[in-house]
């Protein structure tokens, strides 16, 4: 059969060489070096993709006309050796040392065994190949060799199972690879000479093998040095029926339904091992409902389905895993046709030269496969398990016809599969979806398994598995080895998450650590980030920013790699970030976690004229994102150009962060542009300029479109101000950064005046250049209210948002942003280093809502919500009260009554009547309340460190757990105020000032004189 063919060893000879190699170099690498093609391969062991390009040399001299089984001996031997090499690599070295003397004796016996005779392969078929004597004999020899090398019984069982799983794949690849198929065709034809029903079952077996390879033998994210199986952490779940969740125990009762149960609350449904729970439900002969697995994005649903498929194959069942986003919902197709066409039979990661047999005309064999029997836990059930992964990926469309198609498919799945005498197990996974709930697919008795967040000990276990897996380096030459897990850097992440869990706090800031996918990325990020781990833990916004940077910088490629624009998606750096920002803003405006393609396009075109080119929008439809980190940030499920599917972020917390980043980016963009174009003339109000394209008018309108649609939710509020402070502190380290933010600061003071004077609620004159006449279009907020309706205004009558609500939303966040930017710029340039920060205060002659402190050349600009006046002006107090009333005139502020919980550091509110105002939990460090009245005000939890309240009045104020550290409290009146656990450390307050107050447990405060 040729010299090259003669080099092929028998499996036993190969195992004998492995033992001898291990004796000289005790590592799993000895197995790879024993492969007949190891020298040509040059990389030893560890190839996830069979080394067909090298193996073909051992088959290229095959003469045509050889007997099928004669060819089969060589093909099966080569595939078995490659399977053994992969399985040993995946298993790693034995737990105990080998008896080298005994191992050598075993090797001598094995090496004397020649290739089996061709007739030994009689009866070999694709469906029963794992039970064929050829395979059983090879596994017996493997077990004997492994035992001699020190592997215990459990490790031997794992090795044999791994070989059993991998052997059919390597044999199939070898037989149908375009470089070997012609030589090995006789044996392939021998195996393919079967009826259509058997051909269908062979194809489904091949599909299950591909799924298992994705779990066991594919680099994680197609780039890491380990597979998912090496770092998989068992997941826990809660168990409730659908009836328990909707609290509908008696559908016929006349009493109103109670509030639905939250299945994500661990007090509801408990905490159980997910795999054991799900397999137990499958084995329950009385359960005839679908098994529904739900969880937030990144919670591990898809990873668990791969883990489950691997487990089911090991139990003798055949999973059929279908991504619902790959299903064609054409109404002309039946449910069976739609599902059948979505079954994957080709690998996206294995050798692309593999030419698989033609597609099977009827993959489900006319329904006959659903009668094939299997067994699980003593229960007879259908051998094929249908797994529909990702219902949420098909439930975000606003198209009613598409939604109806989805409902029809789910209804057909229930009717066709769940009513059979032989139970067909149907598993459906996804995020909570109103569409699925309304489709009638869920019944009162349907069990819902809700994934639980990872516990701290599970995150710690993941770090240990990653570290061990990196040391094994299963994919040399194929994987990214640019980073190695450093326990010293990851420990602070795990410790912070553990502390939050132990304190029973809401862990939203660190929720990334409870999500398996995001926990891995956070661990990965610690290696790449320039920031110490402690900083990432203490400032979750920084953690999110770095995760976004990790994704956007080079499309998810490791930072050491040069970016190749021809590989994967072309949305990188600024382009991708613009797309993410625009999508997050569109969702914020709609107050939804998803948005249709039509609505997204409409928003992007109006938010940024550059989007009219449609270059990036069209690119989204055409792009095939090849990197999972890209999909983490924004999942655009436009596969095949299906615009029905819309888009949404895989994790809501990223939408919240990216909206905050979009706002900060717009603020920074204004400053940079004005720095380049020159400072604006602020002597005359910009709204009197009849040009609607005046830069300040555009800036004011853009901010309104970003901020006026709703109150800022707490998570976005935190991200926005953390990111704003972080960005300013980084940028002002250089002079251009400082100057650009100063331009933004001054522009915001002018926008505040525009809002303060109620200009957006007025009709502003515009000059018609053709007639030289003035026109008075509708007020901007009327136009904005209509704009917020989006595409709905064309399809159905809708009520625009009331002007008073837009006004309140805008005023709330605008005042806070303006104050913080003024404060951070002053703080970063040494303002609080002065003995008396507010000395020399005077009105800024250029802008009404700014004050200047200090003397040239050292002076600082700070924000004054009312025009500053040296004299006591009761009109300013009235206007400030009216401003607070405008904002509180719209209900539903997430942070309570304004200015409670507001960011007002460094704000100037002198000589004002602010009595009865709610300042609870407000941040007012360095603020100036000199000579102001805060009588009866509430300041619970407020931060007034370094604030100036000299000669201010806080009579009857309620002040609990507030901080006045290093505050100026000269002659401040606290009569009849209620003070509890107040921090006066470093302030100049005296006991005489507090004598008439109701004081309890002051922190570092003055003490009464000794009697």
N, C-alpha and C positions, 0 to 999 in steps of 0.2 A: 504493500500500500504506500510505499515511498519512505524515504529516509526521515522526512519531517514527521510523518505520522508515527513512525516508529518511536519517536521520542516520548509519545504519550505513555504515562505510567498507568498502572492499575491504581485504583483508589487505595488499596492496601499498601502498595509500594510507596505511594505518596505519604501515607500516614507513618510508615516506617522511617522515611526520610525526615518527617516532622519530628519524630522522637529523637533521632540522632542530632538534628539541628538544635533541638531544645536542650539536649545534654551539654552541648558546647556553649550555647548562648541561651540561658534560661529566660526567654521572653516570648510573647506571642508572635514576634517578628520572625521566629524560626519557621512558623507555619507558612508564611508568605514566601520565604526564600526557598521552600521546598516545592512551590508550584513549578511545573515544567517550563512555564513562560516567564518566570520571575526575572531571569537575566535580561531578556528583551524588554520586559516592562520597566526595569530599572528602579522601581519604587517599592519593591517588596510587597508587604501586605497592606491592606486597608483600602482597597478601591470599592467604593459603593457601586460604581458602574462596572460591570464585568469588562475585563481587559480584552474585549473581542478583537480590537485592532492588532493585538499581539497574538492572541490565540489562533487567528486565522492562518498564521504561518504553519500551524500544525495540521491544517486541513487542506492546504492549497494544492497538495499533490494527489488528492483523492482522484482516482480515475472514475469516469462516469460508468455506470452499469454495475456498481457494487451492490450487493444484497442489502436491503433496508436494515436488517438487524445487525449486519456487520458494521455498517456505518453508525448505527445507534450505539454500539458499545463504546466507540470512541467519543461520540457526542455526549453520552450520559456520563462517562468518566470525567471528561473535562468540566462539565457543568457541576458535577458532584464535588470535585476538588475546589472549584471557585466558591461553592456554597459553604464548604467546610472552612475555608480561609476566612470568609466573611463572618461566619458564626463564631469562630474562635476570637476574632478581633472584637466583636460585639461583647462577648463574654468576658474577655480579659484573662489575666493569668489565674492559675488555681489558687485556692485559699491556703493550701498546705504544700510543703516541699515534696518533690517527687523522689521515689526510690529509683535512682538512676540505674542501678544494677539490674533491677527487675524490668525497668523500662527498656533497657538495651536488649534484653532477651525477647521482649515482645516485638521490638523493631525487627530483629533478625527473622522472626517467624513471618511477619507481615511482608517484608521485602522479598520473600521467596514466592509470593503469590502473583501469578501472571494475570493479564487481562482475562476476564471471563469470556466464555465462548458466546458467539452470536445468539445461539438458541436460548441462552440464559435470559434474553429479553423477550421471549415469547409471552404474549398476554399483556405487554406493557401498554398502558393507555394514559391519556392525559388525566382522566377523571380518577383513576385508581393508582397513579404512579407512586404515590407515597407508601402504598402498601405492597408494592411489587417486591419480589425477592431481591432484585438488584439493589434497591434502596434499603431494604431491611438489612441485607448483608453488610452494606456500607456503614450503616448506623451501628451495627454490632461491632464492627472493627473500630469505628470512631469511639464508641463507649469504652472499648478495651484499651485503646491508645490513651484516651483522656484519663482513665483511671490510673494507668501507669505513670502519667505525668503529674498526678496529685489532685486531679479534680474529684470532688466528692459526688455522691449520687445526685444531689439536687443540681449541681453544676452540670453534670453529664446530661441530665434530663433537659436542661435549658439548651445545651449545645445541640442535642439531637432535634429538639423542636425547632431551633433556629435553622438547622440544615434542611429539615423537612419543609420549612416555609420558603427558603431561598432556592432550593434545587429546581423546582419547576420554572421559576423565573429565569434562571441562568440558562436552562436548557432551551426555553422558548426563544430567548434573545439570540442564542447561538444558532438555532435552526432557521430563524427568520431574518437574521442580520443580512443586509444586502451583500456583504463581502463573504459570507459563508453559506448563504442559503442555497446557492447553485451546487456547491459541493455536497451539502448534507441533505439535499432534496429528497433522496429515496426514503430516509427515515421520517422526514416531515410528512411526506405523502402517506406513508404507512400509518402515522398517528392521526392524520386528518381524514382518513377514509372511514367516516362515521356518518350516521344520519343527522338530520337537522336538529333534532332534539338534543342529541349528545353534543353537537357543535355549540348549541346555545349554552349548555351547562359548562362546557369547557371555557367559553368566553367569560361567563360569570365567575368561574374559579380564577381565571386570569385577572379579572377586575379586583377580586378580593386580595389577590397577591400584590397587586399594584398599591392598593390602599395600605396594606401592611408594610410595604417597602417605604412608603412615605413616612411611616411611624418609626421604623427600625433602621433603615439604611439610607436615609437622605439627610444631608446636613441641614440643621435647623436654619430656616430662612434662606436655604440654599447657599449659606456662606459660613456658618459656624463650624467649629471643629468637632461637633457632636450632633447626634440625632435627637429628635424629640423624646424617644424612648429612654435615652440616657439621663434626662433631667426631669422627666414627668413626675409630678407630685400628685398622689391620690387626692381626689376632690371629694368634698362633702356636700350634702344637699338637705333641704327641707322637703317634707312630703305632705301635701294637702290634696284633697279632691277639688275639682272645679266648683262643686257646690259649696264647699267650705270657704273657698276664696271669695265667692260672690255673696256668701252668707244667705243662701237661698235654700234652706233646709226644707221648706214647705212651700212649693210654688202655688198652692191653692189657697194659702191663708190670705185673709183680707187685710191683715195688719201690714203696714209699710215695711219694706226690707230694711235690715240694719246696715250699717256701714260695712263695705267690703273689707275683708281681711287683707293685710299686706303680707304676701308670701315671702317678701325679702326680709321681714322682721324675723330674726332667729327665734323669737319667742313663739312664732307661729310655724308649726311644722317640724320643729326640732332640728337636729343636726346629725345626719347619718352618712355612712360611707356610700358614695354615689354608685360605684360599680356593684357592690353587694346588693344595694337596694334595687337597682335596675334589673340585674340578672335574676334576683328573687321574684320580681314582678313578671318577668318573662317566663319563669318556670311555674308560675301560679296557674293551674288549669282553669280556675274560675274567672280569671281576669281576661276580658275580651275587648278592652278599650285600647286606644293608642297610648303610648307612654310619652308624655310631653316633658321635655327638658328645657327649662328657660333660665336665662341669666343675662346680666348686663354684658355689654361689649367687652371683650377681653377677659371674661370670667372663666374661659377654658372649655366652652361648649364644643368647638370644633376639635380641639386637642383631645378631649375625652372621647369623641366619636372615633378618632383614629385608634386610641387606646382600646376602646370597646371592640372595634373590628378585629384587632389583633387577638383579643381574648376570645372572641366568638370563633375565629378560625381555629384557634387552639382547641376549642371545645367541639370541633367538627361541624360547625354551622357555617353558612356562607352569607356574609353581609353584603347588601347592595347599597352603597353610599351614594346619594344623589344630592348635589348642591341645588337647591331650589332656584337659585338665580340662573342656573343653566337650563332650566325647563322652558320650553317654548309654549307659551300660553295661547297659541293660535286656536280660536274656537273650533276650527275645522278638524283639529286633532282630538282623538279620544284620550282619556286619561292614561291608558296603557301606552299609547304611542308617544305621548309627551314624556312620560317617565323613562320609557325604553330608550329614547333618543338622547336622554341626558346622562346615561350611564357611561362613565369614562373607561375606555379600553386602551388608551395610549398614555404613556408616561411622559411628563413634561421635563423630567430631570435625568432619565436614563439616556443611553446612547441614541441619538436622533437618527442613526442609520438603520435602526431596527425596523424591519418591514414586517408588520404583523399580518396575519391572514386577513382576507377580505372580511368586511363587516358581516356579521350574522344577520340574515334577513329578519328573523324573528327572535330577538334576544330572550324573550320569555317563553319560547316554544309553545305559542298558542295558549298560554296559561297553564301548561302541564307542569311547569316547575313548581307551582304553588301547591302541588300535591306530593312533592318529594318530602319524605319524612325525615325528621331529625329528632334528637332527644336532648333535653336540658333538665338536669335535676330530676330525672325520672319521668318528666312530662313529655308526651308526644306532641310535636309541633312541626310546622313547616320548616324545612332546612334553611330556607332563604329568609333573611331578616331585612326588612325595608327600612332604611334610615334616611329621612328627609331632613337635610341639614340647612338651617338658616331661613326659617319662614319670614323673619324680619327683612330679609333682603328682597322680598317680593311684595312687601306690604306697605310701601311708602309712597305709592302712587295716588294722585288725586283723580285719576281717570276712572270714572265709574264703570265703564265697560271692562277695563282691565281688572278692577276689583272683583267684578262678577265672575270673570274667568278664573280667578284664584279661588273664589268660593266654590265654583263648580268642580274644580279639581279636587279640593279637599273633601267635598261631599262624595265624589266618586271614589276616592281612596277609602273612605269609611264604608261605603256600600259594597265595594268590591273585595276588600281584604279582611274586614273585621267581622264579616258574617259567615265565613267559611267554617265547615265542621272541623277541619284541621287548622288550628290557630296559626295565623300569619302575624308575626309580631311587627308592629309599625311604631317606629320611634321618630318623633318630630322634635327638632331643636330650634331655638331662636330666642330673641329678646321679646319682652312683653309686647303684644301687638293687638290693637283694637280690631284690626281686620280679621284676625284668626278668631278672636272672641265672638265677633258678630257673624262668622261664617256658619255657625251651627256645628262646627267640627268638635267643639268641646261639650261634653255632656256632664251632668252633675256628678257622675261616678268616675269621670276621667281623672286619673292621677297626674298631678303636676309636680315635677321635681325641680326645685329651685336651687341653683348653685349658691353655695355660701362663699364668702371671701376667704382667702387663705389666712390661716392663723400664723402668728409670728414664728412658731416652731416649724411650720411648713415652709415659710420663706427661708428660714435658716437652713432647712434640709435642701432646698433648691440651690442655695449657694454652695453647699458642700458637694452636691451632685455635679454642678457646673465645674467646680475645681477638679474633681476626680476625672470628669469626662475630658477636660482639656489636657490632662496629663496623658490620657490614653491616645489622643490624636488619631481618631479613626479614619480621617479623610486627608491624609497627607497630600499636599499639592493641589487640593481642591478647595480647602476651607481657609477662612480668615483666621490666622493665628497671631494677629497683631496685638491682641490683648489677652492678658491672663488675669483671672480673678484674684484680687488681693483682699484677703479677709479683713485686714485692718481698715480698708476703705469701705467695705460693705457693711461692716458691723454697726456703724452709727445708723444706717438706714433701718436695719432690722431692730436695733435697740429702740429707736424712736417710735417705730410702729408698735412694738411690744408695749412701750409705756402708754401710748394712746389707748391701746386695747385694755390694758389693766386698769386705767383710770376711768373706763367706761365712757370715754369721750366720743363724740362724733369724729370719725376718722376720715372725714371728707377730704381734708387737706392731704392726707397720706393714703387716700384710697387706692392710689396706684400700687401700693404694696399688697393690697388685698386681691388684686387682679393678677392672675398668673402671667399674662402677656406683658402687662405694664410693669409688673415687679421685675421680670427679666430685663426689660428695657432700662429700668431704673438702675439695676445692678450693672448692666452694660454701660450705662451712661457714666457711672462713677469712675470708670476707667478713663473715658474720653474727656471728661469735663476738667476745665482748669480750676474749678472751684473745689474747696475741700468738702468732703461728705457732710460735715456738720452744717455747712451753709445751705446745702441742698435740702437737708432735713428741716432746718429752722425756717426756711423760706420756700414753701411749696411752689410759689409762683416761679421762682428761679429754677426749680426742678422741671416744671412744665416748659419753661422757655428752653432749657437745655435739651429736653426731649424733642421739641419742635426743631431746634437747630440740628440735632442728630439726624432728623428725617429730611429736612429741607436742604441742608448744605450741599449734599451730593446725591440726593435721591435715595438716601439710606445706605449708600456705600460707606465702608469704613473711611475715616478721615485720612488715613495714610494713602488711600488709593487715589490715583489720578482719575478725574471724572471723564468718562467716555460718553459723549452726547449721543452716540449711536446705540448704546446699550440701555434698554429699558426705557422708562418714560423720560420725556424731555422737560418735565416740569420741575425745575430745580431753582434753588435760591430765590431770587425776587419773584420770578414767575409763579412758582408754586405758592409762595407766601401770599401773594396778591390773591390768588385763587382761594386759598384757605380763609383769608380775611374776608373777602367778599361773600363767601358762603356762610361764614359765621354771622356776619352782619345781616344777611338775608333771613337767617333763621331767628336771630334776635328780634328783628322787626316783626316777623310773623309770630313770635313767641311759640315756636315749634322746634322739635328736634330733627325735623326733616323738611325738605322743600322739594317741590317738583322741579323738573328741568325747566319748564316754561317760566315758572316764577323766579327761579334762580337767574335765568337769562335776563328777564325783565329787570330784576334788581341790579344786576351787575352793569347792565347798559346805562342805567340811570345814576348809579353811584360813581361810575368812572367812565367818561366818554371813550377812553381807550378800549373799553370792552366792545365797542361797536365793531371793531375789526373782526371779532369772533375768532381770532386766531387761537386763543387758549381754550375757548369753549369748544370749538371744533376739534381741537387737539384732545380734549377729554374723551370725546366719543371715539376717537381713533386710537388713543394710547392703550397699550397693554402694559399695565403696571406689573413689572417683574419682581418688585421687591416688597415684601410684606410690611416693611416699615412705612412705605408710602401708603399702603392700605390702612395702616393704623391711623394715620392722620386724617385722611378723607377717603371714604369709600364711594367712589363714583361707579355705581353698578350699571354702566352703560354697555354691557357686553353685547356685541353684535349690533350696536346702535339702538338699543331698546330704550327710548326716551321715557317710557312709562314709569321706569323704576325710580326716577328722581335721584336724590343723593342725601346722605346724612353722614355725620361723623360716627366712627365706630365707638367713640366714648364721649358721652355728654360733657365730661369735665374738660375735654379739649375744645369743644365748642365755646365753653365759657371762657377759657383762657384766651383763645384766639380772637374772640370779640374784644377783650380787653387790649390785646396786642394791636388790633386794628385801630382802636381809638388812639393809643399812644403813638402809633406810626403816623396817623394823620396829623396829630399835634406836632410831631417832630418834622414832618414834611413841610408844614407851613413855615416853621422857623428857618429851615434850610433854604427854602425858596426866597424868603424875604432877606435872608443874609446875602444871597446871590444878587437879588434885584435891587436891594437898598431898602432902608427902613421906610415904613409908610408915614405919610403926613397925618398926624393925629390931631391937628389943630381944629379941623372941622369934623363933625360926625360923618362917618362914611356912608350912612344911609341917605344923606342928602345929595350924594353923588348920584346922578340919574343913570349912570352906567350900571346895569345889573351884573356885569362881569367884573366889577371892582373886587380886587383880591380879598378885602375884608368881608364883603358881602358873600362871596363864594365860601369863605372860611366859616362864617356864621351859619350859612345854610347847610354846609356839609356836616358841621357838628350837630345841628338840629336833626338831620336825617339819621345820624348815628345814635343820638342820645334821647330823643324826645318820644319815642314810641311807647316806652314803658319805664317803670321804676327799675333801677338796677338791682337785680337779685343779689343776695348776700355774697355768693361765691364770685360773681363778676365784680362786685364792688371791691372785694378783697384783692382779686387779681389786678384790677385796674390801678389801684393806688400803690400796691406793692411794686408793680412793674414800672409805674411812673417814677416812683422814688428811685428805684434801682437804675433805671435808664439815665435819669438826670445825673445821678452821682457818678456813673461811669463816663458820661459824655463830657461833663464839665472839667474833666482832668486836662483837656486841651482847650486852647483859646477859642477855636472855631466852634467847638461843641457848646461852650459857655455862651458865646454870642448868638448862636442859633436858638438856644432855649430862651435867651433873653428876648429875642424877637417873638417867640411863641408866648412868653409871659405877657408882653405888652399887647399882643394881638388879643389874648384872652380878656384882658382888662377892658378892651374896646368892645368885645363881644358881650361881656357882662353889662356894659352900659347899654348896648343895643337891647338886651333882654330887660334890664332894669327900667328902661324908659318905655317898655311895652311896644317897641317898634314892630316885632313880628306879628302883633295883633292889629296893626294899623295898615292902611293902604298907603304905600309910599309912591310918590310921584316918579314917573319915568318920562323922559323926553322922547317924542317921536321925531327922529331926524328928518323924515320926509315932510311932515306938516309943521314942524317946530312947535307943536302943541304938547302939553303934558297930558298923560293918561294916568289913571289911578286904578291899577289892577287890584284884584282881591288880595287881602293880607296874606303874608307868606304862610302863616300857620294854617290858613284855610286850604291853601295849595298843598301844604305838607300833610294835612289830615287826609286829603283825597289820595295823595301819593302812597300813604301807608296802606291803603286798601289793596294795592297791587293789582293783579290781573282780575281779581274778583269783581272789580267795579264794571268790567265789560261783560261779565257772564251773568250777574245776578244783582238785584238791588241790595245795597248794604248801607249801614249807618256809619258815616265817618266818625273818627274819634273826636270827642268834644275838645274845643280849643283850650279850655281850662286845664284839661289833663295834659296836653302837649306842653303847655306853659309850665305846669308844675314839675313834670319830669325833667324838662330842660333846665329850669332854674335850680333844682336840687343838685344835679351832678355838675352843672357849670360852675356854681359857686365853689364847690369843693375842689374841682380840678384847678381852678384859678388860684385858690388859696394855697394849695399844695405846691404848685410850680413856683409861685412867689417865694414861699417859705424855703423850699429846697435850694433855690438859687442863692438866697441870702445866707442860709445855713452853710452851704458849701464854699462860700467866699468869706467866712469868718465873722458873720454878723453876731452870733451869740458869744463870741470871744470877748466882746466889749463888757465893761463893768455894768453899764446901763444900756442895754440894747436899744431902748426906745428914746434915748436922749437925742434932742435936736429934731424931733418929728415935725414935718411940714408937708403941705399939700404938694403933690406933683403937678406942676403947671401944665404939663402936656396931656395928662390923662386924669379925669375926674376921680377915678376909683383906685388910685394908687397914692401911697404916701412915701416920702423919702425920709430916711433917718440917717444921722451922721452928717459929716461935712466933707465936701470934696477935698481930695480925690477919693476919700473913703466914704462912700455912702451906699445905702441899700434900699431897694424898692420893695414895698410890701403891699398887700391887697387890703382895700377898704370897701366893703360891700355898699356903703353909702358914701357920697362925696364928702371928703374930709373938710371939717370946718373948725377953726380954732375956737370959735364962740359956741356957747351952748345953743343948739338949734333944735327946738322941739319938733320942727317939721321933719328933720332927719329921723328922729325916733318914730314918728308916725309912718314914715315911708319904710323903715326897716321892719316895723310890725306888719305893715301891709305886704312886704316881701315874704315874710314868714307865712302870713296868711295865704298868699297866692300859692305857695308850695303845699301847704297843708289843706288847701281847698279841694284837692283830689285825694281820695282815700286809697288805701292799699299799699302805702309805702312799706317796703319790707323791713326797713330799719326803725319803724315806729315814727312818731311825730317829729317833724323837722324842727330844729336842727339836731335832734338826738342822733347819736352814732355818726355824726358827720365829721369829715376830715377838714378841720379849720385851723390847723397849725399856722401860727404867725399872722392871724387875721387881726385887723384893726377895727375895734368896735368901741370907740371912746365916746364918753358923754352921751350915751344912748339909754333910753328907757327900755330895758329888756326884761322887765318884771314878768313873772309867771311863765317864762319861756322854758321849754323842755330841752335841756342840754345833756340829758342822760347819755353816758358812754361816749360823749363827744371827745374828739382829739383836738385839743386847743393848746398844745405846747407853744410857748413863746407868744401867745396871743396878747393883745392889749385891750383890757376892759377898764382902763383908768377912768374914774369918775362916772362910771356907768352904774345903772340901777339893775341889779339882778334879784330884787326883792321877790320872795316867793318862788324863785326859779328852782328847777330840779337839776342837780348836777351829780346824780348817782353814777359812780363809775367813771366820771369824767377825768381826763388827763389835762392838767393845767400846769405842768412842769415848766419852769422858767417864764411863766406868764406874768404880766403886769396887771395887778388889780388895786393899785394904790388909790385910796379914797373911793373905792367902789363900795356899793351897798349890797349885802347879801342877807338882809333882814328876812327872817322866816324862810330862808332857803333850805332845801333838803339836800344834804351832801353826805352820801354814804359811799365808803370805799373809793373816794376820789383821791387824786394826787396833786399836791401843790408843791412838789419838790423844787427847791431853789426859786420859788415864786416871790415876786415883789408884792408884799401885802401891807404896805405902809398905810396906816389909818383905815384899813378895810373894816367895814362894819359887819360883824357876824351876829348881832343881837337876835336872840330867839331862833337862830338857825339850828337845824338838827344835824349834828356831825357825828358820824360813827365810822371808826376805822379809817380815818382820813390821814394821809401822809403829808406832814408838814416839814419833812427833813430838808434842812438847808434854807428854809424860808425865814423871813424876818418878822413873822407874826409873834405877837406878845400875848401873855395870859390875859392882860387887861382887855384885849380885843375879844377874847373868847369867854370872858367871865359870864356874860349874859346869854351865852349859847348853851344848848343842850349837847354836851360833849360826852362821848363814850368811846373808850379804847383808842385814843389818838395814837398814831404811829409817829414817833419822833417829834411830837408836838410839845409846846410849852407846858409846864406844870404849874399848878397853883402855888402861891407862896406858902411857906410853913406857917401854921397858926401861931 
